[in-house]
Amino acid sequence: MTEQRKPRVEPLDPPMVPFAVGGMAGFAVATLVVWLAHGPDRWLDICIAGFFLGIPGLITMIVHDRHRRQRRALTHPEFRVTS
């Protein structure tokens, strides 16, 4: 009886920049909604802080995705990431 090995399943490695941009866009929309609705000042401060704290996160994800392309090129030369 021969044992068949299952193919190795690789972990997902999606591009992360869209997640960072989506989070920043969410905080920007929340800022506008709270500001236009004359919401509590603390909420407005939280929304503004969330947007501006997303900037270092976005920069980090840009670097992560650049390294992701390099990792993919080394491990899977036939695989091309287009963006």
mmCIF file of the N, C-alpha and C atoms, coordinates in Angstrom:
data_MODEL
# 
_entry.id   MODEL 
# 
loop_
_atom_site.group_PDB 
_atom_site.id 
_atom_site.type_symbol 
_atom_site.label_atom_id 
_atom_site.label_alt_id 
_atom_site.label_comp_id 
_atom_site.label_asym_id 
_atom_site.label_entity_id 
_atom_site.label_seq_id 
_atom_site.pdbx_PDB_ins_code 
_atom_site.Cartn_x 
_atom_site.Cartn_y 
_atom_site.Cartn_z 
_atom_site.occupancy 
_atom_site.B_iso_or_equiv 
_atom_site.pdbx_formal_charge 
_atom_site.auth_seq_id 
_atom_site.auth_comp_id 
_atom_site.auth_asym_id 
_atom_site.auth_atom_id 
_atom_site.pdbx_PDB_model_num 
ATOM 1   N N  . MET A 1 1  ? 0.848   -1.168 0.000   1.00 0.00 ? 1  MET A N  1 
ATOM 2   C CA . MET A 1 1  ? 0.000   0.000  0.000   1.00 0.00 ? 1  MET A CA 1 
ATOM 3   C C  . MET A 1 1  ? 0.901   1.241  0.000   1.00 0.00 ? 1  MET A C  1 
ATOM 4   N N  . THR A 1 2  ? 0.775   2.024  -1.039  1.00 0.00 ? 2  THR A N  1 
ATOM 5   C CA . THR A 1 2  ? 1.599   3.234  -1.139  1.00 0.00 ? 2  THR A CA 1 
ATOM 6   C C  . THR A 1 2  ? 0.855   4.406  -0.528  1.00 0.00 ? 2  THR A C  1 
ATOM 7   N N  . GLU A 1 3  ? 1.625   5.181  0.173   1.00 0.00 ? 3  GLU A N  1 
ATOM 8   C CA . GLU A 1 3  ? 1.043   6.342  0.854   1.00 0.00 ? 3  GLU A CA 1 
ATOM 9   C C  . GLU A 1 3  ? 1.180   7.560  -0.041  1.00 0.00 ? 3  GLU A C  1 
ATOM 10  N N  . GLN A 1 4  ? 0.058   8.175  -0.350  1.00 0.00 ? 4  GLN A N  1 
ATOM 11  C CA . GLN A 1 4  ? 0.089   9.383  -1.173  1.00 0.00 ? 4  GLN A CA 1 
ATOM 12  C C  . GLN A 1 4  ? 0.149   10.599 -0.260  1.00 0.00 ? 4  GLN A C  1 
ATOM 13  N N  . ARG A 1 5  ? 1.060   11.478 -0.592  1.00 0.00 ? 5  ARG A N  1 
ATOM 14  C CA . ARG A 1 5  ? 1.201   12.694 0.204   1.00 0.00 ? 5  ARG A CA 1 
ATOM 15  C C  . ARG A 1 5  ? 0.328   13.789 -0.395  1.00 0.00 ? 5  ARG A C  1 
ATOM 16  N N  . LYS A 1 6  ? -0.339  14.485 0.468   1.00 0.00 ? 6  LYS A N  1 
ATOM 17  C CA . LYS A 1 6  ? -1.148  15.604 0.008   1.00 0.00 ? 6  LYS A CA 1 
ATOM 18  C C  . LYS A 1 6  ? -0.226  16.757 -0.342  1.00 0.00 ? 6  LYS A C  1 
ATOM 19  N N  . PRO A 1 7  ? -0.599  17.562 -1.333  1.00 0.00 ? 7  PRO A N  1 
ATOM 20  C CA . PRO A 1 7  ? 0.237   18.716 -1.652  1.00 0.00 ? 7  PRO A CA 1 
ATOM 21  C C  . PRO A 1 7  ? 0.256   19.699 -0.484  1.00 0.00 ? 7  PRO A C  1 
ATOM 22  N N  . ARG A 1 8  ? 1.385   20.335 -0.328  1.00 0.00 ? 8  ARG A N  1 
ATOM 23  C CA . ARG A 1 8  ? 1.529   21.304 0.762   1.00 0.00 ? 8  ARG A CA 1 
ATOM 24  C C  . ARG A 1 8  ? 0.703   22.547 0.461   1.00 0.00 ? 8  ARG A C  1 
ATOM 25  N N  . VAL A 1 9  ? -0.109  22.932 1.398   1.00 0.00 ? 9  VAL A N  1 
ATOM 26  C CA . VAL A 1 9  ? -0.951  24.112 1.225   1.00 0.00 ? 9  VAL A CA 1 
ATOM 27  C C  . VAL A 1 9  ? -0.167  25.319 1.734   1.00 0.00 ? 9  VAL A C  1 
ATOM 28  N N  . GLU A 1 10 ? -0.024  26.309 0.883   1.00 0.00 ? 10 GLU A N  1 
ATOM 29  C CA . GLU A 1 10 ? 0.717   27.508 1.259   1.00 0.00 ? 10 GLU A CA 1 
ATOM 30  C C  . GLU A 1 10 ? -0.223  28.497 1.951   1.00 0.00 ? 10 GLU A C  1 
ATOM 31  N N  . PRO A 1 11 ? 0.289   29.227 2.941   1.00 0.00 ? 11 PRO A N  1 
ATOM 32  C CA . PRO A 1 11 ? -0.554  30.218 3.616   1.00 0.00 ? 11 PRO A CA 1 
ATOM 33  C C  . PRO A 1 11 ? -0.906  31.369 2.686   1.00 0.00 ? 11 PRO A C  1 
ATOM 34  N N  . LEU A 1 12 ? -2.033  31.984 2.950   1.00 0.00 ? 12 LEU A N  1 
ATOM 35  C CA . LEU A 1 12 ? -2.432  33.145 2.169   1.00 0.00 ? 12 LEU A CA 1 
ATOM 36  C C  . LEU A 1 12 ? -1.467  34.296 2.441   1.00 0.00 ? 12 LEU A C  1 
ATOM 37  N N  . ASP A 1 13 ? -1.166  35.036 1.417   1.00 0.00 ? 13 ASP A N  1 
ATOM 38  C CA . ASP A 1 13 ? -0.290  36.202 1.562   1.00 0.00 ? 13 ASP A CA 1 
ATOM 39  C C  . ASP A 1 13 ? -0.857  37.317 0.682   1.00 0.00 ? 13 ASP A C  1 
ATOM 40  N N  . PRO A 1 14 ? -2.033  37.850 1.071   1.00 0.00 ? 14 PRO A N  1 
ATOM 41  C CA . PRO A 1 14 ? -2.651  38.863 0.216   1.00 0.00 ? 14 PRO A CA 1 
ATOM 42  C C  . PRO A 1 14 ? -1.923  40.200 0.324   1.00 0.00 ? 14 PRO A C  1 
ATOM 43  N N  . PRO A 1 15 ? -2.087  41.062 -0.667  1.00 0.00 ? 15 PRO A N  1 
ATOM 44  C CA . PRO A 1 15 ? -1.527  42.409 -0.549  1.00 0.00 ? 15 PRO A CA 1 
ATOM 45  C C  . PRO A 1 15 ? -2.221  43.151 0.597   1.00 0.00 ? 15 PRO A C  1 
ATOM 46  N N  . MET A 1 16 ? -1.441  43.860 1.385   1.00 0.00 ? 16 MET A N  1 
ATOM 47  C CA . MET A 1 16 ? -1.965  44.488 2.593   1.00 0.00 ? 16 MET A CA 1 
ATOM 48  C C  . MET A 1 16 ? -2.291  45.972 2.441   1.00 0.00 ? 16 MET A C  1 
ATOM 49  N N  . VAL A 1 17 ? -1.784  46.607 1.396   1.00 0.00 ? 17 VAL A N  1 
ATOM 50  C CA . VAL A 1 17 ? -2.024  48.041 1.209   1.00 0.00 ? 17 VAL A CA 1 
ATOM 51  C C  . VAL A 1 17 ? -3.524  48.355 1.116   1.00 0.00 ? 17 VAL A C  1 
ATOM 52  N N  . PRO A 1 18 ? -4.318  47.556 0.391   1.00 0.00 ? 18 PRO A N  1 
ATOM 53  C CA . PRO A 1 18 ? -5.756  47.879 0.349   1.00 0.00 ? 18 PRO A CA 1 
ATOM 54  C C  . PRO A 1 18 ? -6.429  47.871 1.721   1.00 0.00 ? 18 PRO A C  1 
ATOM 55  N N  . PHE A 1 19 ? -5.975  47.014 2.635   1.00 0.00 ? 19 PHE A N  1 
ATOM 56  C CA . PHE A 1 19 ? -6.550  46.997 3.980   1.00 0.00 ? 19 PHE A CA 1 
ATOM 57  C C  . PHE A 1 19 ? -6.218  48.285 4.725   1.00 0.00 ? 19 PHE A C  1 
ATOM 58  N N  . ALA A 1 20 ? -4.981  48.743 4.595   1.00 0.00 ? 20 ALA A N  1 
ATOM 59  C CA . ALA A 1 20 ? -4.576  49.985 5.268   1.00 0.00 ? 20 ALA A CA 1 
ATOM 60  C C  . ALA A 1 20 ? -5.336  51.179 4.694   1.00 0.00 ? 20 ALA A C  1 
ATOM 61  N N  . VAL A 1 21 ? -5.463  51.226 3.387   1.00 0.00 ? 21 VAL A N  1 
ATOM 62  C CA . VAL A 1 21 ? -6.186  52.330 2.742   1.00 0.00 ? 21 VAL A CA 1 
ATOM 63  C C  . VAL A 1 21 ? -7.664  52.281 3.134   1.00 0.00 ? 21 VAL A C  1 
ATOM 64  N N  . GLY A 1 22 ? -8.222  51.078 3.196   1.00 0.00 ? 22 GLY A N  1 
ATOM 65  C CA . GLY A 1 22 ? -9.623  50.939 3.601   1.00 0.00 ? 22 GLY A CA 1 
ATOM 66  C C  . GLY A 1 22 ? -9.860  51.416 5.021   1.00 0.00 ? 22 GLY A C  1 
ATOM 67  N N  . GLY A 1 23 ? -8.937  51.097 5.924   1.00 0.00 ? 23 GLY A N  1 
ATOM 68  C CA . GLY A 1 23 ? -9.058  51.565 7.306   1.00 0.00 ? 23 GLY A CA 1 
ATOM 69  C C  . GLY A 1 23 ? -8.977  53.074 7.396   1.00 0.00 ? 23 GLY A C  1 
ATOM 70  N N  . MET A 1 24 ? -8.036  53.655 6.639   1.00 0.00 ? 24 MET A N  1 
ATOM 71  C CA . MET A 1 24 ? -7.913  55.119 6.651   1.00 0.00 ? 24 MET A CA 1 
ATOM 72  C C  . MET A 1 24 ? -9.153  55.765 6.056   1.00 0.00 ? 24 MET A C  1 
ATOM 73  N N  . ALA A 1 25 ? -9.686  55.179 4.988   1.00 0.00 ? 25 ALA A N  1 
ATOM 74  C CA . ALA A 1 25 ? -10.906 55.724 4.384   1.00 0.00 ? 25 ALA A CA 1 
ATOM 75  C C  . ALA A 1 25 ? -12.079 55.628 5.362   1.00 0.00 ? 25 ALA A C  1 
ATOM 76  N N  . GLY A 1 26 ? -12.151 54.521 6.099   1.00 0.00 ? 26 GLY A N  1 
ATOM 77  C CA . GLY A 1 26 ? -13.210 54.369 7.104   1.00 0.00 ? 26 GLY A CA 1 
ATOM 78  C C  . GLY A 1 26 ? -13.139 55.447 8.178   1.00 0.00 ? 26 GLY A C  1 
ATOM 79  N N  . PHE A 1 27 ? -11.932 55.729 8.645   1.00 0.00 ? 27 PHE A N  1 
ATOM 80  C CA . PHE A 1 27 ? -11.776 56.777 9.659   1.00 0.00 ? 27 PHE A CA 1 
ATOM 81  C C  . PHE A 1 27 ? -12.065 58.159 9.069   1.00 0.00 ? 27 PHE A C  1 
ATOM 82  N N  . ALA A 1 28 ? -11.715 58.377 7.796   1.00 0.00 ? 28 ALA A N  1 
ATOM 83  C CA . ALA A 1 28 ? -12.003 59.666 7.163   1.00 0.00 ? 28 ALA A CA 1 
ATOM 84  C C  . ALA A 1 28 ? -13.524 59.876 7.049   1.00 0.00 ? 28 ALA A C  1 
ATOM 85  N N  . VAL A 1 29 ? -14.238 58.834 6.643   1.00 0.00 ? 29 VAL A N  1 
ATOM 86  C CA . VAL A 1 29 ? -15.704 58.932 6.538   1.00 0.00 ? 29 VAL A CA 1 
ATOM 87  C C  . VAL A 1 29 ? -16.315 59.137 7.923   1.00 0.00 ? 29 VAL A C  1 
ATOM 88  N N  . ALA A 1 30 ? -15.807 58.398 8.911   1.00 0.00 ? 30 ALA A N  1 
ATOM 89  C CA . ALA A 1 30 ? -16.326 58.560 10.278  1.00 0.00 ? 30 ALA A CA 1 
ATOM 90  C C  . ALA A 1 30 ? -16.077 59.981 10.786  1.00 0.00 ? 30 ALA A C  1 
ATOM 91  N N  . THR A 1 31 ? -14.919 60.546 10.446  1.00 0.00 ? 31 THR A N  1 
ATOM 92  C CA . THR A 1 31 ? -14.623 61.923 10.843  1.00 0.00 ? 31 THR A CA 1 
ATOM 93  C C  . THR A 1 31 ? -15.645 62.881 10.254  1.00 0.00 ? 31 THR A C  1 
ATOM 94  N N  . LEU A 1 32 ? -15.940 62.729 8.973   1.00 0.00 ? 32 LEU A N  1 
ATOM 95  C CA . LEU A 1 32 ? -16.926 63.606 8.332   1.00 0.00 ? 32 LEU A CA 1 
ATOM 96  C C  . LEU A 1 32 ? -18.314 63.447 8.945   1.00 0.00 ? 32 LEU A C  1 
ATOM 97  N N  . VAL A 1 33 ? -18.700 62.201 9.200   1.00 0.00 ? 33 VAL A N  1 
ATOM 98  C CA . VAL A 1 33 ? -20.033 61.959 9.768   1.00 0.00 ? 33 VAL A CA 1 
ATOM 99  C C  . VAL A 1 33 ? -20.144 62.586 11.156  1.00 0.00 ? 33 VAL A C  1 
ATOM 100 N N  . VAL A 1 34 ? -19.134 62.368 11.994  1.00 0.00 ? 34 VAL A N  1 
ATOM 101 C CA . VAL A 1 34 ? -19.177 62.923 13.358  1.00 0.00 ? 34 VAL A CA 1 
ATOM 102 C C  . VAL A 1 34 ? -19.136 64.447 13.311  1.00 0.00 ? 34 VAL A C  1 
ATOM 103 N N  . TRP A 1 35 ? -18.324 64.984 12.425  1.00 0.00 ? 35 TRP A N  1 
ATOM 104 C CA . TRP A 1 35 ? -18.203 66.442 12.318  1.00 0.00 ? 35 TRP A CA 1 
ATOM 105 C C  . TRP A 1 35 ? -19.515 67.065 11.830  1.00 0.00 ? 35 TRP A C  1 
ATOM 106 N N  . LEU A 1 36 ? -20.115 66.477 10.768  1.00 0.00 ? 36 LEU A N  1 
ATOM 107 C CA . LEU A 1 36 ? -21.362 67.024 10.217  1.00 0.00 ? 36 LEU A CA 1 
ATOM 108 C C  . LEU A 1 36 ? -22.545 66.841 11.176  1.00 0.00 ? 36 LEU A C  1 
ATOM 109 N N  . ALA A 1 37 ? -22.504 65.773 11.982  1.00 0.00 ? 37 ALA A N  1 
ATOM 110 C CA . ALA A 1 37 ? -23.593 65.524 12.929  1.00 0.00 ? 37 ALA A CA 1 
ATOM 111 C C  . ALA A 1 37 ? -23.366 66.246 14.248  1.00 0.00 ? 37 ALA A C  1 
ATOM 112 N N  . HIS A 1 38 ? -22.294 67.025 14.345  1.00 0.00 ? 38 HIS A N  1 
ATOM 113 C CA . HIS A 1 38 ? -21.956 67.734 15.578  1.00 0.00 ? 38 HIS A CA 1 
ATOM 114 C C  . HIS A 1 38 ? -21.894 66.762 16.754  1.00 0.00 ? 38 HIS A C  1 
ATOM 115 N N  . GLY A 1 39 ? -21.197 65.655 16.513  1.00 0.00 ? 39 GLY A N  1 
ATOM 116 C CA . GLY A 1 39 ? -21.049 64.631 17.548  1.00 0.00 ? 39 GLY A CA 1 
ATOM 117 C C  . GLY A 1 39 ? -20.100 65.085 18.645  1.00 0.00 ? 39 GLY A C  1 
ATOM 118 N N  . PRO A 1 40 ? -19.929 64.237 19.630  1.00 0.00 ? 40 PRO A N  1 
ATOM 119 C CA . PRO A 1 40 ? -19.041 64.580 20.751  1.00 0.00 ? 40 PRO A CA 1 
ATOM 120 C C  . PRO A 1 40 ? -17.610 64.842 20.260  1.00 0.00 ? 40 PRO A C  1 
ATOM 121 N N  . ASP A 1 41 ? -16.958 65.809 20.878  1.00 0.00 ? 41 ASP A N  1 
ATOM 122 C CA . ASP A 1 41 ? -15.593 66.162 20.481  1.00 0.00 ? 41 ASP A CA 1 
ATOM 123 C C  . ASP A 1 41 ? -14.634 64.994 20.653  1.00 0.00 ? 41 ASP A C  1 
ATOM 124 N N  . ARG A 1 42 ? -14.856 64.184 21.657  1.00 0.00 ? 42 ARG A N  1 
ATOM 125 C CA . ARG A 1 42 ? -13.979 63.036 21.884  1.00 0.00 ? 42 ARG A CA 1 
ATOM 126 C C  . ARG A 1 42 ? -14.048 62.069 20.704  1.00 0.00 ? 42 ARG A C  1 
ATOM 127 N N  . TRP A 1 43 ? -15.235 61.848 20.141  1.00 0.00 ? 43 TRP A N  1 
ATOM 128 C CA . TRP A 1 43 ? -15.370 60.963 18.986  1.00 0.00 ? 43 TRP A CA 1 
ATOM 129 C C  . TRP A 1 43 ? -14.623 61.539 17.790  1.00 0.00 ? 43 TRP A C  1 
ATOM 130 N N  . LEU A 1 44 ? -14.755 62.855 17.614  1.00 0.00 ? 44 LEU A N  1 
ATOM 131 C CA . LEU A 1 44 ? -14.054 63.506 16.503  1.00 0.00 ? 44 LEU A CA 1 
ATOM 132 C C  . LEU A 1 44 ? -12.546 63.342 16.664  1.00 0.00 ? 44 LEU A C  1 
ATOM 133 N N  . ASP A 1 45 ? -12.055 63.519 17.875  1.00 0.00 ? 45 ASP A N  1 
ATOM 134 C CA . ASP A 1 45 ? -10.623 63.343 18.131  1.00 0.00 ? 45 ASP A CA 1 
ATOM 135 C C  . ASP A 1 45 ? -10.173 61.918 17.842  1.00 0.00 ? 45 ASP A C  1 
ATOM 136 N N  . ILE A 1 46 ? -10.992 60.951 18.217  1.00 0.00 ? 46 ILE A N  1 
ATOM 137 C CA . ILE A 1 46 ? -10.653 59.545 17.976  1.00 0.00 ? 46 ILE A CA 1 
ATOM 138 C C  . ILE A 1 46 ? -10.599 59.257 16.479  1.00 0.00 ? 46 ILE A C  1 
ATOM 139 N N  . CYS A 1 47 ? -11.561 59.774 15.725  1.00 0.00 ? 47 CYS A N  1 
ATOM 140 C CA . CYS A 1 47 ? -11.583 59.550 14.278  1.00 0.00 ? 47 CYS A CA 1 
ATOM 141 C C  . CYS A 1 47 ? -10.381 60.195 13.600  1.00 0.00 ? 47 CYS A C  1 
ATOM 142 N N  . ILE A 1 48 ? -10.047 61.389 13.988  1.00 0.00 ? 48 ILE A N  1 
ATOM 143 C CA . ILE A 1 48 ? -8.890  62.076 13.400  1.00 0.00 ? 48 ILE A CA 1 
ATOM 144 C C  . ILE A 1 48 ? -7.609  61.333 13.751  1.00 0.00 ? 48 ILE A C  1 
ATOM 145 N N  . ALA A 1 49 ? -7.487  60.906 15.006  1.00 0.00 ? 49 ALA A N  1 
ATOM 146 C CA . ALA A 1 49 ? -6.300  60.150 15.420  1.00 0.00 ? 49 ALA A CA 1 
ATOM 147 C C  . ALA A 1 49 ? -6.206  58.830 14.656  1.00 0.00 ? 49 ALA A C  1 
ATOM 148 N N  . GLY A 1 50 ? -7.326  58.157 14.453  1.00 0.00 ? 50 GLY A N  1 
ATOM 149 C CA . GLY A 1 50 ? -7.321  56.903 13.703  1.00 0.00 ? 50 GLY A CA 1 
ATOM 150 C C  . GLY A 1 50 ? -6.829  57.097 12.286  1.00 0.00 ? 50 GLY A C  1 
ATOM 151 N N  . PHE A 1 51 ? -7.251  58.184 11.653  1.00 0.00 ? 51 PHE A N  1 
ATOM 152 C CA . PHE A 1 51 ? -6.799  58.458 10.290  1.00 0.00 ? 51 PHE A CA 1 
ATOM 153 C C  . PHE A 1 51 ? -5.296  58.715 10.267  1.00 0.00 ? 51 PHE A C  1 
ATOM 154 N N  . PHE A 1 52 ? -4.817  59.582 11.160  1.00 0.00 ? 52 PHE A N  1 
ATOM 155 C CA . PHE A 1 52 ? -3.397  59.933 11.134  1.00 0.00 ? 52 PHE A CA 1 
ATOM 156 C C  . PHE A 1 52 ? -2.507  58.790 11.615  1.00 0.00 ? 52 PHE A C  1 
ATOM 157 N N  . LEU A 1 53 ? -2.999  57.944 12.516  1.00 0.00 ? 53 LEU A N  1 
ATOM 158 C CA . LEU A 1 53 ? -2.221  56.777 12.913  1.00 0.00 ? 53 LEU A CA 1 
ATOM 159 C C  . LEU A 1 53 ? -2.206  55.707 11.817  1.00 0.00 ? 53 LEU A C  1 
ATOM 160 N N  . GLY A 1 54 ? -3.109  55.831 10.863  1.00 0.00 ? 54 GLY A N  1 
ATOM 161 C CA . GLY A 1 54 ? -3.096  54.919 9.722   1.00 0.00 ? 54 GLY A CA 1 
ATOM 162 C C  . GLY A 1 54 ? -1.960  55.197 8.758   1.00 0.00 ? 54 GLY A C  1 
ATOM 163 N N  . ILE A 1 55 ? -1.399  56.405 8.796   1.00 0.00 ? 55 ILE A N  1 
ATOM 164 C CA . ILE A 1 55 ? -0.315  56.750 7.866   1.00 0.00 ? 55 ILE A CA 1 
ATOM 165 C C  . ILE A 1 55 ? 0.923   55.888 8.106   1.00 0.00 ? 55 ILE A C  1 
ATOM 166 N N  . PRO A 1 56 ? 1.424   55.755 9.350   1.00 0.00 ? 56 PRO A N  1 
ATOM 167 C CA . PRO A 1 56 ? 2.554   54.843 9.532   1.00 0.00 ? 56 PRO A CA 1 
ATOM 168 C C  . PRO A 1 56 ? 2.194   53.396 9.197   1.00 0.00 ? 56 PRO A C  1 
ATOM 169 N N  . GLY A 1 57 ? 0.944   53.022 9.454   1.00 0.00 ? 57 GLY A N  1 
ATOM 170 C CA . GLY A 1 57 ? 0.498   51.673 9.081   1.00 0.00 ? 57 GLY A CA 1 
ATOM 171 C C  . GLY A 1 57 ? 0.531   51.474 7.580   1.00 0.00 ? 57 GLY A C  1 
ATOM 172 N N  . LEU A 1 58 ? 0.116   52.489 6.835   1.00 0.00 ? 58 LEU A N  1 
ATOM 173 C CA . LEU A 1 58 ? 0.149   52.409 5.376   1.00 0.00 ? 58 LEU A CA 1 
ATOM 174 C C  . LEU A 1 58 ? 1.587   52.278 4.878   1.00 0.00 ? 58 LEU A C  1 
ATOM 175 N N  . ILE A 1 59 ? 2.488   53.061 5.446   1.00 0.00 ? 59 ILE A N  1 
ATOM 176 C CA . ILE A 1 59 ? 3.896   52.983 5.041   1.00 0.00 ? 59 ILE A CA 1 
ATOM 177 C C  . ILE A 1 59 ? 4.449   51.585 5.343   1.00 0.00 ? 59 ILE A C  1 
ATOM 178 N N  . THR A 1 60 ? 4.100   51.049 6.506   1.00 0.00 ? 60 THR A N  1 
ATOM 179 C CA . THR A 1 60 ? 4.546   49.706 6.868   1.00 0.00 ? 60 THR A CA 1 
ATOM 180 C C  . THR A 1 60 ? 4.020   48.666 5.888   1.00 0.00 ? 60 THR A C  1 
ATOM 181 N N  . MET A 1 61 ? 2.775   48.797 5.473   1.00 0.00 ? 61 MET A N  1 
ATOM 182 C CA . MET A 1 61 ? 2.196   47.819 4.550   1.00 0.00 ? 61 MET A CA 1 
ATOM 183 C C  . MET A 1 61 ? 2.784   47.940 3.143   1.00 0.00 ? 61 MET A C  1 
ATOM 184 N N  . ILE A 1 62 ? 3.164   49.149 2.740   1.00 0.00 ? 62 ILE A N  1 
ATOM 185 C CA . ILE A 1 62 ? 3.826   49.325 1.446   1.00 0.00 ? 62 ILE A CA 1 
ATOM 186 C C  . ILE A 1 62 ? 5.155   48.575 1.451   1.00 0.00 ? 62 ILE A C  1 
ATOM 187 N N  . VAL A 1 63 ? 5.912   48.709 2.547   1.00 0.00 ? 63 VAL A N  1 
ATOM 188 C CA . VAL A 1 63 ? 7.187   47.991 2.658   1.00 0.00 ? 63 VAL A CA 1 
ATOM 189 C C  . VAL A 1 63 ? 6.934   46.484 2.713   1.00 0.00 ? 63 VAL A C  1 
ATOM 190 N N  . HIS A 1 64 ? 5.916   46.059 3.450   1.00 0.00 ? 64 HIS A N  1 
ATOM 191 C CA . HIS A 1 64 ? 5.582   44.635 3.536   1.00 0.00 ? 64 HIS A CA 1 
ATOM 192 C C  . HIS A 1 64 ? 5.269   44.069 2.151   1.00 0.00 ? 64 HIS A C  1 
ATOM 193 N N  . ASP A 1 65 ? 4.462   44.786 1.370   1.00 0.00 ? 65 ASP A N  1 
ATOM 194 C CA . ASP A 1 65 ? 4.105   44.292 0.041   1.00 0.00 ? 65 ASP A CA 1 
ATOM 195 C C  . ASP A 1 65 ? 5.311   44.266 -0.896  1.00 0.00 ? 65 ASP A C  1 
ATOM 196 N N  . ARG A 1 66 ? 6.238   45.205 -0.746  1.00 0.00 ? 66 ARG A N  1 
ATOM 197 C CA . ARG A 1 66 ? 7.447   45.191 -1.563  1.00 0.00 ? 66 ARG A CA 1 
ATOM 198 C C  . ARG A 1 66 ? 8.260   43.930 -1.245  1.00 0.00 ? 66 ARG A C  1 
ATOM 199 N N  . HIS A 1 67 ? 8.380   43.617 0.046   1.00 0.00 ? 67 HIS A N  1 
ATOM 200 C CA . HIS A 1 67 ? 9.097   42.405 0.446   1.00 0.00 ? 67 HIS A CA 1 
ATOM 201 C C  . HIS A 1 67 ? 8.346   41.154 0.029   1.00 0.00 ? 67 HIS A C  1 
ATOM 202 N N  . ARG A 1 68 ? 7.040   41.237 0.009   1.00 0.00 ? 68 ARG A N  1 
ATOM 203 C CA . ARG A 1 68 ? 6.207   40.105 -0.431  1.00 0.00 ? 68 ARG A CA 1 
ATOM 204 C C  . ARG A 1 68 ? 6.516   39.758 -1.876  1.00 0.00 ? 68 ARG A C  1 
ATOM 205 N N  . ARG A 1 69 ? 6.635   40.766 -2.720  1.00 0.00 ? 69 ARG A N  1 
ATOM 206 C CA . ARG A 1 69 ? 6.980   40.515 -4.122  1.00 0.00 ? 69 ARG A CA 1 
ATOM 207 C C  . ARG A 1 69 ? 8.344   39.848 -4.240  1.00 0.00 ? 69 ARG A C  1 
ATOM 208 N N  . GLN A 1 70 ? 9.295   40.298 -3.437  1.00 0.00 ? 70 GLN A N  1 
ATOM 209 C CA . GLN A 1 70 ? 10.636  39.714 -3.470  1.00 0.00 ? 70 GLN A CA 1 
ATOM 210 C C  . GLN A 1 70 ? 10.609  38.262 -2.978  1.00 0.00 ? 70 GLN A C  1 
ATOM 211 N N  . ARG A 1 71 ? 9.853   37.990 -1.912  1.00 0.00 ? 71 ARG A N  1 
ATOM 212 C CA . ARG A 1 71 ? 9.736   36.612 -1.412  1.00 0.00 ? 71 ARG A CA 1 
ATOM 213 C C  . ARG A 1 71 ? 9.123   35.713 -2.468  1.00 0.00 ? 71 ARG A C  1 
ATOM 214 N N  . ARG A 1 72 ? 8.067   36.186 -3.120  1.00 0.00 ? 72 ARG A N  1 
ATOM 215 C CA . ARG A 1 72 ? 7.415   35.382 -4.149  1.00 0.00 ? 72 ARG A CA 1 
ATOM 216 C C  . ARG A 1 72 ? 8.345   35.109 -5.330  1.00 0.00 ? 72 ARG A C  1 
ATOM 217 N N  . ALA A 1 73 ? 9.132   36.104 -5.695  1.00 0.00 ? 73 ALA A N  1 
ATOM 218 C CA . ALA A 1 73 ? 10.060  35.919 -6.822  1.00 0.00 ? 73 ALA A CA 1 
ATOM 219 C C  . ALA A 1 73 ? 11.117  34.862 -6.487  1.00 0.00 ? 73 ALA A C  1 
ATOM 220 N N  . LEU A 1 74 ? 11.519  34.779 -5.217  1.00 0.00 ? 74 LEU A N  1 
ATOM 221 C CA . LEU A 1 74 ? 12.525  33.788 -4.826  1.00 0.00 ? 74 LEU A CA 1 
ATOM 222 C C  . LEU A 1 74 ? 11.937  32.386 -4.705  1.00 0.00 ? 74 LEU A C  1 
ATOM 223 N N  . THR A 1 75 ? 10.736  32.280 -4.129  1.00 0.00 ? 75 THR A N  1 
ATOM 224 C CA . THR A 1 75 ? 10.165  30.961 -3.875  1.00 0.00 ? 75 THR A CA 1 
ATOM 225 C C  . THR A 1 75 ? 9.360   30.418 -5.050  1.00 0.00 ? 75 THR A C  1 
ATOM 226 N N  . HIS A 1 76 ? 8.792   31.283 -5.847  1.00 0.00 ? 76 HIS A N  1 
ATOM 227 C CA . HIS A 1 76 ? 7.970   30.869 -6.991  1.00 0.00 ? 76 HIS A CA 1 
ATOM 228 C C  . HIS A 1 76 ? 8.349   31.709 -8.208  1.00 0.00 ? 76 HIS A C  1 
ATOM 229 N N  . PRO A 1 77 ? 9.432   31.377 -8.894  1.00 0.00 ? 77 PRO A N  1 
ATOM 230 C CA . PRO A 1 77 ? 9.878   32.228 -10.013 1.00 0.00 ? 77 PRO A CA 1 
ATOM 231 C C  . PRO A 1 77 ? 8.846   32.332 -11.145 1.00 0.00 ? 77 PRO A C  1 
ATOM 232 N N  . GLU A 1 78 ? 7.985   31.316 -11.282 1.00 0.00 ? 78 GLU A N  1 
ATOM 233 C CA . GLU A 1 78 ? 6.976   31.367 -12.349 1.00 0.00 ? 78 GLU A CA 1 
ATOM 234 C C  . GLU A 1 78 ? 5.799   32.265 -12.004 1.00 0.00 ? 78 GLU A C  1 
ATOM 235 N N  . PHE A 1 79 ? 5.665   32.623 -10.730 1.00 0.00 ? 79 PHE A N  1 
ATOM 236 C CA . PHE A 1 79 ? 4.545   33.423 -10.258 1.00 0.00 ? 79 PHE A CA 1 
ATOM 237 C C  . PHE A 1 79 ? 4.888   34.907 -10.381 1.00 0.00 ? 79 PHE A C  1 
ATOM 238 N N  . ARG A 1 80 ? 4.025   35.658 -11.020 1.00 0.00 ? 80 ARG A N  1 
ATOM 239 C CA . ARG A 1 80 ? 4.245   37.101 -11.183 1.00 0.00 ? 80 ARG A CA 1 
ATOM 240 C C  . ARG A 1 80 ? 3.151   37.849 -10.450 1.00 0.00 ? 80 ARG A C  1 
ATOM 241 N N  . VAL A 1 81 ? 3.544   38.786 -9.615  1.00 0.00 ? 81 VAL A N  1 
ATOM 242 C CA . VAL A 1 81 ? 2.593   39.636 -8.914  1.00 0.00 ? 81 VAL A CA 1 
ATOM 243 C C  . VAL A 1 81 ? 2.487   40.932 -9.689  1.00 0.00 ? 81 VAL A C  1 
ATOM 244 N N  . THR A 1 82 ? 1.298   41.259 -10.135 1.00 0.00 ? 82 THR A N  1 
ATOM 245 C CA . THR A 1 82 ? 1.102   42.497 -10.883 1.00 0.00 ? 82 THR A CA 1 
ATOM 246 C C  . THR A 1 82 ? 0.340   43.482 -10.012 1.00 0.00 ? 82 THR A C  1 
ATOM 247 N N  . SER A 1 83 ? 0.842   44.693 -9.989  1.00 0.00 ? 83 SER A N  1 
ATOM 248 C CA . SER A 1 83 ? 0.127   45.731 -9.237  1.00 0.00 ? 83 SER A CA 1 
ATOM 249 C C  . SER A 1 83 ? 0.581   47.077 -9.700  1.00 0.00 ? 83 SER A C  1 
# 
